[in-house]
């Protein structure tokens, strides 16, 4: 692969890893609240979290571009903080990817937390376990498969982004040009050999990530 291909591959892996880590940190309390809340706004918040699944990436990318731009609400805040604007930067890619991959992390965690029998928490409470102790000793270990699924799905989904990252990040080599955009450039240049090599690399990586996902769901049998 060319230096440009390797740069795009490294940028994609860095983006997917960072986004997955941030989503696990931010998505865990949100998923916990969604799994246990009886708030009337819960259906609306669940719909908002799941919106990137059904919304065309170009639509999501367009509104993010507007929001992050110099006259958008987020753009005005970042400029007032001296951070400039986020479109066409790696930070902008990270923020857009967090929003785009949010349901793929939050939903598995929510399902994992909701599947834990409430009686376990009640039994621990009778033993004078504090809420934090109950969460660390009961919720966290029992939700471990959900965390693995959420991390793998979040990473894999970020790997394959195209519409959102192209709309928000553009096509700047070494800064925002991820693998999917690099493949698109090769196809536009009629360089199908380079596109095939890079696409095959991404296909293999995505396949291995999904194998890891299904492997953790079902142990090997002799």
C-alpha positions in Angstrom: 0.0 0.0 0.0 1.0 3.6 -0.6 2.0 6.0 2.2 -1.4 7.7 1.7 -3.2 4.4 2.2 -1.2 3.6 5.3 -1.9 7.1 6.7 -5.6 6.7 6.0 -5.6 3.3 7.6 -3.8 4.5 10.7 -6.2 7.5 11.0 -9.2 5.3 10.7 -7.9 2.9 13.5 -7.1 5.9 15.7 -10.5 7.4 15.1 -12.4 4.1 15.8 -10.4 3.4 19.0 -10.8 6.9 20.4 -14.5 7.1 19.6 -15.2 3.6 21.1 -13.4 4.6 24.3 -15.4 7.9 24.6 -18.7 6.2 23.8 -18.1 3.5 26.5 -17.4 6.2 29.1 -20.4 8.4 28.1 -22.7 5.7 27.0 -22.6 3.6 30.2 -24.4 6.1 32.5 -26.9 6.9 29.7 -27.6 3.2 29.1 -28.0 2.6 32.9 -30.5 5.4 33.1 -32.5 4.2 30.1 -32.5 0.7 31.5 -34.0 1.7 34.8 -35.8 5.1 34.3 -39.6 5.5 34.3 -39.4 9.1 33.1 -42.0 10.1 30.5 -39.3 11.5 28.3 -37.6 8.1 28.1 -39.2 7.0 24.7 -38.2 10.4 23.2 -34.6 10.0 24.4 -34.4 6.4 23.2 -35.7 7.5 19.8 -33.1 10.3 19.7 -30.3 7.9 20.6 -31.5 5.4 17.9 -32.0 8.1 15.2 -28.6 7.6 13.5 -29.6 4.0 12.7 -32.4 5.1 10.4 -31.3 8.6 9.4 -29.3 8.8 6.1 -25.6 9.6 6.9 -25.7 12.6 4.5 -28.6 14.1 6.4 -26.9 13.6 9.8 -23.6 14.9 8.3 -25.3 18.0 6.9 -26.9 19.0 10.2 -23.7 18.3 12.1 -21.8 20.5 9.6 -24.2 23.3 10.1 -24.2 22.9 13.9 -20.4 22.8 14.1 -19.9 25.6 11.6 -19.1 29.2 12.4 -22.7 30.2 12.8 -24.0 27.0 14.4 -24.7 26.6 18.1 -21.8 24.3 18.7 -19.5 26.4 16.5 -20.3 29.6 18.4 -19.4 27.8 21.7 -16.1 26.4 20.4 -15.2 29.8 18.9 -16.0 31.6 22.2 -13.7 29.1 23.9 -10.9 29.9 21.5 -11.1 26.4 19.9 -12.1 27.6 16.4 -14.5 25.6 14.4 -14.6 21.8 14.3 -15.5 21.0 10.6 -12.6 19.6 8.6 -10.6 18.7 11.6 -9.9 15.4 13.4 -11.7 16.7 16.5 -14.8 17.3 14.3 -14.5 13.7 13.0 -14.4 12.4 16.5 -17.5 14.3 17.6 -19.5 13.3 14.4 -18.5 9.7 14.8 -19.6 9.7 18.5 -23.0 10.8 17.5 -23.2 8.5 14.5 -22.1 5.4 16.4 -23.9 6.2 19.7 -26.8 3.7 19.3 -24.4 0.8 18.6 -22.9 1.3 22.0 -25.8 2.5 24.1 -28.3 -0.1 23.0 -26.3 -3.3 23.9 -25.4 -1.7 27.2 -29.0 -0.9 27.9 -30.1 -4.4 27.1 -27.4 -5.9 29.3 -28.3 -3.7 32.3 -32.1 -4.4 31.8 -31.5 -8.1 31.8 -30.0 -8.2 35.3 -32.7 -9.4 37.8 -33.7 -6.6 40.2 -33.8 -9.1 43.0 -30.0 -9.2 43.0 -29.7 -5.5 43.8 -32.4 -6.0 46.5 -30.5 -8.9 48.1 -27.3 -6.8 48.1 -29.1 -3.9 49.7 -30.2 -6.1 52.5 -26.5 -6.8 53.1 -26.0 -3.1 53.4 -24.2 -2.7 50.1 -24.1 0.9 48.9 -25.4 1.8 45.4 -21.9 2.1 44.1 -20.9 -1.3 45.6 -24.0 -2.9 44.0 -23.1 -1.4 40.7 -19.4 -2.6 40.9 -20.1 -6.0 42.3 -23.3 -6.9 40.4 -24.1 -4.7 37.4 -20.6 -4.4 36.0 -19.7 -8.1 36.1 -23.1 -9.3 34.8 -23.1 -6.7 32.0 -19.7 -7.7 30.8 -21.0 -9.3 27.6 -22.9 -6.1 26.9 -19.7 -4.1 27.2 -17.9 -6.4 24.9 -20.6 -6.2 22.3 -20.9 -2.5 22.6 -17.2 -1.9 22.2 -16.9 -4.2 19.2 -20.0 -2.8 17.5 -18.9 0.8 18.1 -15.4 0.1 16.8 -16.7 -1.8 13.7 -19.3 0.8 12.9 -16.8 3.7 13.1 -14.4 1.8 10.8 -17.0 1.8 7.9 -18.2 5.4 8.1 -18.3 7.4 4.9 -21.1 9.9 4.4 -20.8 11.5 7.8 -17.0 11.7 7.9 -16.9 13.0 4.3 -19.5 15.7 5.1 -18.0 16.8 8.4 -14.3 16.1 7.8 -13.8 16.6 4.1 -10.9 15.0 2.5 -7.7 16.3 4.0 -4.7 13.9 3.8 -3.3 13.0 7.2 -6.0 14.9 9.0 -9.5 13.7 8.0 -9.0 11.3 5.1 -10.1 7.9 6.5 -10.0 4.6 4.6 -13.5 4.8 3.2 -12.7 8.3 1.7 -9.3 7.0 0.4 -11.1 4.1 -1.4 -13.5 6.6 -3.0 -10.6 8.7 -4.2 -8.9 5.6 -5.8 -12.2 4.7 -7.6 -12.6 8.2 -8.8 -9.1 8.1 -10.2 -9.9 4.7 -11.9 -7.1 3.1 -9.8 -9.1 -0.1 -9.1 -6.0 -2.0 -8.0 -5.3 0.3 -5.1 -9.0 0.5 -4.2 -9.2 -3.3 -4.1 -6.1 -3.6 -1.9 -7.4 -1.0 0.6 -11.0 -2.3 0.5 -9.8 -5.9 1.1 -7.8 -4.7 4.1 -10.9 -3.0 5.5 -13.1 -6.0 4.7 -10.7 -8.4 6.4 -10.4 -6.1 9.5 -14.2 -5.8 9.7 -14.6 -9.5 9.4 -12.1 -10.3 12.2 -13.9 -7.7 14.4 -17.2 -9.4 13.8 -15.7 -12.9 14.4 -14.5 -11.5 17.8 -18.1 -10.3 18.5 -19.7 -13.7 17.8 -16.8 -15.6 19.5 -17.5 -13.8 22.8 -21.2 -14.7 22.6 -20.6 -18.4 22.3 -17.6 -20.2 23.8 -15.8 -22.8 21.7 -16.9 -26.4 22.0 -14.7 -29.4 21.4 
